[in-house]
Amino acid sequence: MLIDLAESPNPPAQLFLGSDAYRRASGKLDRLREELEANKAISFRTDYE
């Protein structure tokens, strides 16, 4: 499996091995998305017009 990934023409930049690692990364992404959306208005107000 790892050799196949290494020889792949487009290997993943990050790979979470195991179901625990996958769940932790997925939870982190969920929290990041929530924070991103919660601060969207502030982010957009900093646009240069």
N, C-alpha and C positions, 0 to 999 in steps of 0.2 A: 504494500500500500504506500509506504513512504517513498520507496524508490520510484513508483509510478508518478507520484506527485513531483518529485525532483526532476524527473524526465519529461514532465508535462510542458507543452509549449507556453502555457499560461497558468503557472502554479499560483495558489492563493498567497497573498501577502501575509495573511494571518490565518492560522488554522488552530481551532480549539479542539483538542483531543479529549475524548471522553464525554459522557453525557453530563457530568457535573460541570465541567468547563464550559460546555455549550450552554447550559442553563444559566450559569453565572454571567456569561457574556450577553446572552439574550436579555436578562434582567437589567444589565447595565445599559444596554441600548434602549430599553423601554424607559428607564429613568432619564436618560439623556434626551430622548424625544419629548418627554413631558416637560423637562426644563427648557428645552429649546422653544416649544410652543408657548409656554408660560411667559417667556420673555420676548416673544416675537415683536410686539409693538415697540419695545425699547430698541431692539435691534434695527427695525425699519426706520425709526426716527433718526438714526445716525447717518442715513443715506445723504450723499452730497447731491444737491439739486442745482 
